[in-house]
Amino acid sequence: MSRVQTGLETLVREQPEKIRGARIGVVCHPASVDAELRHALDLLQAAGARIKAIFGPEHGARGEAQDMEDVEDVSLDPRLRVPVHSLYGATFDSLTPGQDQLADLDALVIDLQDVGARYYTFVWTMALCMEAAGKVGVRVLVCDRPNPIDGLTTEGNLVKAGFESFVGLHPLPNRHGLTPGEIARYVQRDRGARCELEIMPLRGWRRDMFFEETGLPWVYPSPNMPTVDTALVYPGMCLVEATELSEGRGTCRPFEVAGAPGVDPERLAAELSRRDLPGCRFRPLYFRPKFQKHAGGTCGGVQIHLTDRRRFDSCAVGVAFLDGVKRVAPDAFVWREKPYEFVADIPAIDLLGGDDRLRLALEAGADLGELAAEWARERAPFEDVRRGCWLY
């Protein structure tokens, strides 16, 4: 099987003159590798770039930090002996590189594997870096990577004005069907980010591909994204983060497993199964998270087993899961009240949902099918915008 060539490989193999001798900063994480698992930092340096700074998104440049965990502001890379700047600290301002951190650079190279969901913060780190680089005249090279859950399917709701956050700085649907390079193009073309942008394209990628079809190795880009199946359930099951239910963090199958103490697994699995949601089955189980919500406690819940990726609708499943728990274990269902991704005055579910309609519908026991139909109608006009950003 021929394999896909990443934008990183396009840059260092076909156009190394774009970085040879240049003073560059690199925005990267552990999945910033080529097909031989060689890291971008090594490949860029070997191509003649002068790496002057490294920038780490959420979870850090080395990917060891858990979600929403502050990362040390400045450290020193032990091999390259250059500063490593955190783009995920304790405040919203920490998400953007400072002008002093960019001032001595000729270019900023961004190479971040995304997972195809609006809430996954790496594309928003990219967007903020583009804006910051544009202000100081630093050109931006985005090394494109495949959308691991295909480049065709969209799901969920677009972010409405007033509900923007680091899980949705611009109006994309929950599952967006774009590559990082295409989102960079969208942010520049449709959202007004002004910078000198060049996208290093993929070679051989098709929009209908799932990641395994690319021939590339899956390197989990964050601690709770171990498999492609995790990425497939994430656009819907990340909604569980907006509650005090466990989304399976602290287990071996985050987002595929979810539940809470006080939930009867058999009742929940039966409730979800009766809805006849396509492309998956629900297995009742007990699990015990080792960290985060309900750490050390026994939770009842379900595991989502994918049976047909093409028919599976993650957002429909995530909404059904929340509604199902609320019906079979109402005492266990509690909304998250703590600040979420640097926002304290808007509920987490409204940030993840893109507005307040999902929360209000769940609280009222309303027809969620009508809400899903509204979302689909609202996504329809976005298709023209999305297709206008396609590179493949």
C-alpha positions as a printed NumPy array, in Angstrom:
array([[  0.   ,   0.   ,   0.   ],
       [  1.347,   3.435,  -0.901],
       [  1.323,   5.784,   2.031],
       [  0.446,   9.404,   2.566],
       [  3.271,  11.931,   2.812],
       [  2.824,  14.485,   5.584],
       [  3.4  ,  18.198,   5.193],
       [  6.493,  17.849,   7.367],
       [  7.96 ,  15.436,   4.837],
       [  6.921,  17.715,   1.966],
       [  8.837,  20.551,   3.602],
       [ 12.084,  18.754,   4.41 ],
       [ 12.172,  16.583,   1.272],
       [ 10.85 ,  18.843,  -1.454],
       [ 11.267,  22.422,  -0.254],
       [ 14.033,  22.579,   2.374],
       [ 15.156,  25.934,   0.961],
       [ 12.176,  27.479,   2.773],
       [ 13.884,  26.85 ,   6.103],
       [ 17.569,  26.319,   5.279],
       [ 19.576,  28.816,   7.299],
       [ 16.413,  30.39 ,   8.723],
       [ 15.927,  31.109,  12.399],
       [ 12.765,  29.207,  13.205],
       [ 10.431,  28.458,  16.049],
       [  8.645,  25.106,  16.04 ],
       [  5.167,  24.424,  17.456],
       [  5.085,  20.671,  17.978],
       [  4.114,  17.723,  20.159],
       [  5.029,  14.002,  20.315],
       [  3.028,  13.146,  17.173],
       [  5.067,  15.59 ,  15.08 ],
       [  6.924,  12.719,  13.401],
       [  7.484,  11.283,   9.933],
       [  6.657,   7.764,   8.78 ],
       [  9.892,   6.478,  10.369],
       [  8.947,   8.091,  13.707],
       [ 11.669,  10.719,  13.395],
       [ 10.629,  13.9  ,  15.155],
       [ 10.113,  17.218,  13.386],
       [ 12.824,  18.901,  15.456],
       [ 15.438,  16.45 ,  14.201],
       [ 14.219,  16.606,  10.602],
       [ 14.055,  20.387,  10.49 ],
       [ 17.515,  20.725,  11.98 ],
       [ 18.909,  18.155,   9.533],
       [ 17.331,  20.165,   6.694],
       [ 19.421,  23.162,   7.691],
       [ 17.025,  25.158,   9.879],
       [ 18.388,  27.026,  12.882],
       [ 15.921,  26.145,  15.638],
       [ 15.775,  29.017,  18.117],
       [ 12.636,  28.192,  20.089],
       [ 10.165,  25.38 ,  20.683],
       [  6.512,  26.013,  21.525],
       [  4.363,  23.395,  23.243],
       [  0.526,  23.387,  22.994],
       [ -1.804,  21.899,  25.61 ],
       [ -0.187,  18.83 ,  27.205],
       [  3.266,  20.31 ,  26.49 ],
       [  5.793,  19.884,  23.715],
       [  6.583,  16.426,  25.108],
       [  2.921,  15.54 ,  25.72 ],
       [  3.25 ,  14.457,  29.331],
       [  0.677,  16.81 ,  30.907],
       [ -2.964,  15.87 ,  31.387],
       [ -5.869,  17.922,  30.021],
       [ -6.287,  21.461,  31.364],
       [ -3.059,  21.064,  33.349],
       [ -0.754,  24.087,  33.453],
       [  2.566,  23.52 ,  31.717],
       [  5.749,  25.215,  32.905],
       [  6.104,  28.555,  31.149],
       [  9.727,  28.292,  29.989],
       [ 12.13 ,  25.387,  30.125],
       [ 15.223,  24.348,  28.178],
       [ 15.244,  21.529,  25.654],
       [ 17.882,  19.103,  26.957],
       [ 19.192,  18.189,  23.487],
       [ 18.902,  21.362,  21.429],
       [ 19.542,  23.699,  24.367],
       [ 16.918,  26.163,  23.173],
       [ 13.984,  27.557,  25.175],
       [ 10.729,  25.629,  25.244],
       [  7.789,  27.998,  25.682],
       [  4.465,  26.779,  26.988],
       [  1.351,  27.831,  25.096],
       [ -0.892,  26.437,  27.811],
       [ -0.487,  28.11 ,  31.178],
       [ -2.842,  29.394,  33.837],
       [ -4.507,  32.183,  31.848],
       [ -6.036,  32.71 ,  28.416],
       [ -3.192,  35.077,  27.544],
       [ -0.736,  32.197,  28.008],
       [ -2.214,  30.496,  24.928],
       [ -0.569,  32.999,  22.573],
       [  3.183,  33.362,  22.032],
       [  4.555,  36.712,  23.18 ],
       [  6.051,  39.172,  20.746],
       [  9.4  ,  38.841,  22.521],
       [  9.312,  35.061,  21.931],
       [  8.811,  35.585,  18.193],
       [ 10.892,  38.703,  17.646],
       [ 14.145,  37.034,  16.536],
       [ 12.544,  34.424,  14.276],
       [ 12.35 ,  34.35 ,  10.504],
       [  9.595,  31.724,  10.452],
       [  7.291,  29.74 ,  12.711],
       [  6.8  ,  26.104,  11.695],
       [  3.597,  24.52 ,  13.036],
       [  3.305,  20.737,  12.913],
       [  0.423,  19.454,  15.044],
       [ -1.61 ,  16.293,  14.481],
       [ -5.29 ,  17.09 ,  15.03 ],
       [ -8.099,  14.567,  15.65 ],
       [-10.949,  16.145,  13.677],
       [-12.965,  17.658,  16.54 ],
       [-13.554,  21.343,  17.226],
       [-12.757,  21.009,  20.933],
       [ -9.298,  19.595,  20.348],
       [ -7.261,  22.662,  21.155],
       [ -4.242,  22.257,  18.869],
       [ -5.893,  23.957,  15.882],
       [ -6.75 ,  26.937,  18.072],
       [ -3.144,  27.111,  19.25 ],
       [ -2.268,  27.247,  15.56 ],
       [ -4.804,  30.047,  14.963],
       [ -3.465,  32.132,  17.847],
       [  0.108,  31.576,  16.656],
       [ -0.868,  32.771,  13.186],
       [ -2.319,  35.979,  14.593],
       [  0.701,  36.597,  16.84 ],
       [  3.194,  35.898,  14.053],
       [  1.379,  38.243,  11.706],
       [  1.718,  41.11 ,  14.166],
       [  5.521,  40.867,  14.18 ],
       [  6.042,  39.94 ,  10.538],
       [  7.083,  36.325,  11.082],
       [  6.016,  34.005,   8.269],
       [  4.113,  30.854,   9.184],
       [  4.625,  27.413,   7.663],
       [  1.869,  24.934,   8.563],
       [  2.852,  21.32 ,   7.942],
       [ -0.428,  19.632,   7.087],
       [ -1.503,  16.274,   8.491],
       [ -4.431,  13.938,   7.764],
       [ -7.757,  14.291,   9.489],
       [ -7.742,  10.828,  11.103],
       [-11.544,  10.435,  11.091],
       [-12.01 ,  11.432,   7.421],
       [-12.306,  14.747,   5.641],
       [-15.911,  14.385,   4.527],
       [-18.117,  13.976,   7.602],
       [-19.389,  16.812,   9.765],
       [-21.439,  16.515,  12.948],
       [-22.938,  18.746,  15.589],
       [-23.358,  22.464,  15.978],
       [-21.4  ,  25.545,  14.929],
       [-20.194,  27.858,  17.701],
       [-22.489,  30.864,  18.066],
       [-21.346,  34.412,  18.823],
       [-20.795,  34.869,  22.545],
       [-19.843,  31.217,  23.109],
       [-16.309,  31.329,  21.714],
       [-13.584,  29.724,  23.817],
       [-10.433,  27.648,  23.499],
       [-12.65 ,  24.691,  22.55 ],
       [-14.095,  26.76 ,  19.69 ],
       [-12.503,  30.11 ,  18.827],
       [-14.277,  30.201,  15.459],
       [-17.551,  28.659,  14.19 ],
       [-16.655,  25.109,  13.247],
       [-18.966,  22.136,  13.889],
       [-18.08 ,  19.577,  16.554],
       [-16.72 ,  17.243,  13.86 ],
       [-15.33 ,  19.491,  11.168],
       [-13.944,  17.256,   8.401],
       [-10.909,  19.497,   7.755],
       [ -7.156,  19.111,   7.99 ],
       [ -5.032,  21.492,  10.093],
       [ -3.851,  23.193,   6.908],
       [ -7.427,  23.72 ,   5.764],
       [ -8.355,  25.192,   9.139],
       [ -5.365,  27.538,   8.831],
       [ -6.703,  28.586,   5.447],
       [-10.189,  29.089,   6.948],
       [ -8.823,  31.168,   9.831],
       [ -6.933,  33.381,   7.403],
       [ -9.484,  33.599,   4.574],
       [-12.778,  33.662,   6.477],
       [-11.835,  34.8  ,   9.986],
       [ -9.352,  37.59 ,   9.233],
       [ -6.109,  36.234,  10.696],
       [ -3.417,  38.294,   8.982],
       [ -0.079,  36.586,   8.509],
       [  2.212,  35.403,   5.745],
       [  0.965,  31.825,   5.559],
       [  2.21 ,  28.878,   3.556],
       [  0.774,  25.387,   3.917],
       [  3.035,  22.425,   3.276],
       [  0.563,  20.001,   1.676],
       [ -0.098,  16.313,   2.102],
       [  0.681,  13.991,  -0.778],
       [ -1.638,  11.087,  -1.54 ],
       [ -4.338,  11.822,   1.023],
       [ -8.002,  11.334,   0.101],
       [-10.887,  12.84 ,   1.995],
       [-12.568,   9.468,   2.58 ],
       [ -9.54 ,   8.008,   4.378],
       [ -9.45 ,   6.922,   7.979],
       [ -6.014,   7.161,   9.538],
       [ -5.103,   3.492,   9.183],
       [ -5.468,   3.858,   5.41 ],
       [ -2.715,   6.492,   5.27 ],
       [  0.066,   3.988,   5.998],
       [  1.375,   6.354,   8.696],
       [  2.025,   5.306,  12.305],
       [ -0.503,   6.507,  14.872],
       [  1.288,   8.392,  17.646],
       [ -1.201,   9.512,  20.248],
       [ -1.119,  13.329,  20.13 ],
       [ -2.348,  13.75 ,  23.709],
       [ -2.393,  11.43 ,  26.741],
       [ -6.072,  10.475,  26.373],
       [ -6.157,   9.896,  22.611],
       [ -4.599,   6.416,  22.401],
       [ -6.322,   5.072,  19.268],
       [ -8.152,   6.155,  16.128],
       [-11.363,   4.731,  17.631],
       [-10.863,   7.179,  20.522],
       [-10.741,   9.999,  17.984],
       [-13.924,   8.723,  16.33 ],
       [-15.984,   8.787,  19.533],
       [-14.429,  12.017,  20.807],
       [-16.573,  14.603,  18.927],
       [-19.628,  13.403,  20.836],
       [-18.276,  11.88 ,  24.008],
       [-16.165,  14.902,  24.889],
       [-19.497,  16.467,  25.877],
       [-19.25 ,  14.336,  29.025],
       [-16.467,  16.679,  30.169],
       [-19.229,  19.212,  30.849],
       [-20.637,  17.003,  33.622],
       [-19.381,  15.313,  36.773],
       [-19.719,  11.964,  34.99 ],
       [-16.455,  10.255,  34.091],
       [-15.528,  10.376,  30.414],
       [-13.169,   7.477,  31.036],
       [-10.03 ,   9.48 ,  31.75 ],
       [ -7.936,   7.378,  34.062],
       [ -8.849,   4.197,  32.164],
       [ -7.271,   2.529,  29.138],
       [-10.191,   3.525,  26.87 ],
       [-11.025,   7.192,  27.52 ],
       [-14.173,   8.487,  25.786],
       [-15.05 ,   4.961,  24.654],
       [-15.856,   4.23 ,  28.315],
       [-18.033,   6.55 ,  30.387],
       [-20.21 ,   6.456,  33.486],
       [-20.329,   7.327,  37.174],
       [-20.958,   5.879,  40.635],
       [-24.657,   5.208,  41.068],
       [-25.265,   4.312,  37.406],
       [-26.704,   0.855,  36.701],
       [-24.73 ,  -0.381,  33.646],
       [-27.415,  -2.782,  32.47 ],
       [-30.143,  -0.137,  32.571],
       [-27.967,   2.433,  30.808],
       [-26.879,   0.003,  28.078],
       [-30.511,  -1.03 ,  27.523],
       [-31.628,   2.618,  27.365],
       [-28.981,   3.458,  24.783],
       [-29.465,   0.273,  22.782],
       [-33.207,   0.857,  22.369],
       [-32.401,   4.08 ,  20.477],
       [-30.921,   2.001,  17.661],
       [-28.01 ,   4.356,  17.008],
       [-26.134,   3.223,  13.883],
       [-22.571,   2.012,  13.74 ],
       [-22.069,   1.013,  17.367],
       [-23.134,  -1.174,  20.251],
       [-23.174,  -0.487,  23.986],
       [-21.694,  -2.937,  26.471],
       [-22.531,  -2.525,  30.154],
       [-19.501,  -2.445,  32.412],
       [-18.008,  -1.278,  35.681],
       [-14.712,   0.592,  35.695],
       [-12.465,   2.317,  38.208],
       [-10.619,   5.461,  37.032],
       [ -7.083,   5.756,  38.359],
       [ -7.099,   9.558,  38.166],
       [ -9.385,  12.556,  37.576],
       [-13.16 ,  12.215,  38.127],
       [-14.148,   9.513,  40.622],
       [-10.53 ,   8.352,  40.9  ],
       [-10.393,   5.105,  42.846],
       [-14.168,   4.743,  42.877],
       [-16.225,   2.193,  41.001],
       [-18.31 ,   3.62 ,  38.17 ],
       [-21.163,   1.991,  36.312],
       [-21.442,   2.801,  32.649],
       [-20.982,   1.568,  29.115],
       [-18.268,   0.965,  26.579],
       [-18.986,   2.056,  23.012],
       [-17.981,  -0.606,  20.509],
       [-17.774,   0.67 ,  16.933],
       [-19.271,  -1.657,  14.319],
       [-19.449,   0.621,  11.263],
       [-17.333,   3.771,  11.164],
       [-19.093,   5.138,   8.097],
       [-22.505,   5.091,   9.755],
       [-21.407,   6.072,  13.257],
       [-22.516,   9.526,  14.461],
       [-20.455,  10.448,  17.491],
       [-22.446,  13.566,  18.378],
       [-25.714,  11.637,  18.309],
       [-24.157,   9.076,  20.651],
       [-22.717,  11.698,  22.996],
       [-26.067,  13.48 ,  23.297],
       [-27.87 ,  10.151,  23.768],
       [-25.396,   9.172,  26.486],
       [-26.061,  12.358,  28.461],
       [-29.812,  11.98 ,  28.028],
       [-29.644,   8.281,  28.894],
       [-27.794,   8.838,  32.169],
       [-30.155,  11.664,  33.065],
       [-33.098,   9.297,  32.593],
       [-31.787,   6.155,  34.301],
       [-29.656,   7.77 ,  37.04 ],
       [-30.816,  11.374,  37.52 ],
       [-29.038,  11.687,  40.871],
       [-25.714,  10.897,  39.217],
       [-26.16 ,  13.521,  36.498],
       [-24.58 ,  16.831,  37.547],
       [-23.328,  19.624,  35.289],
       [-19.762,  20.814,  35.735],
       [-19.795,  24.164,  37.544],
       [-16.049,  24.796,  37.731],
       [-14.404,  27.06 ,  35.126],
       [-13.694,  25.301,  31.855],
       [-10.864,  26.217,  29.486],
       [-10.349,  29.643,  31.084],
       [-14.06 ,  30.551,  31.05 ],
       [-15.938,  30.914,  34.346],
       [-19.178,  32.659,  33.376],
       [-20.507,  30.254,  30.714],
       [-21.303,  26.603,  31.552],
       [-18.897,  24.08 ,  30.075],
       [-21.729,  22.343,  28.21 ],
       [-22.584,  25.596,  26.406],
       [-18.961,  26.049,  25.332],
       [-18.736,  22.475,  24.061],
       [-22.198,  22.589,  22.519],
       [-21.561,  25.93 ,  20.851],
       [-24.561,  27.592,  22.512],
       [-27.071,  26.878,  25.291],
       [-29.629,  24.835,  23.325],
       [-28.281,  21.388,  24.172],
       [-28.215,  22.134,  27.889],
       [-31.714,  23.584,  27.856],
       [-33.08 ,  20.691,  25.804],
       [-31.59 ,  18.101,  28.164],
       [-32.855,  19.933,  31.226],
       [-36.358,  20.175,  29.734],
       [-36.474,  16.586,  28.493],
       [-37.128,  17.974,  25.006],
       [-37.062,  16.092,  21.717],
       [-33.356,  15.807,  20.938],
       [-34.129,  14.673,  17.406],
       [-35.511,  18.136,  16.665],
       [-32.308,  19.699,  17.995],
       [-30.183,  17.412,  15.828],
       [-32.265,  18.436,  12.807],
       [-31.689,  22.117,  13.651],
       [-27.942,  21.485,  13.827],
       [-27.996,  19.781,  10.424],
       [-29.87 ,  22.711,   8.865],
       [-27.366,  25.149,  10.334],
       [-24.39 ,  23.13 ,   9.126],
       [-25.67 ,  23.113,   5.551],
       [-24.609,  26.685,   4.662],
       [-21.212,  26.05 ,   6.239],
       [-20.539,  23.384,   3.622],
       [-19.798,  26.075,   1.043],
       [-17.352,  27.719,   3.442],
       [-15.745,  24.402,   4.257],
       [-15.371,  23.327,   0.651],
       [-13.853,  26.685,  -0.168],
       [-11.007,  25.832,   2.221],
       [-10.356,  22.348,   0.869],
       [ -6.846,  21.661,  -0.355],
       [ -7.535,  18.079,  -1.451]])
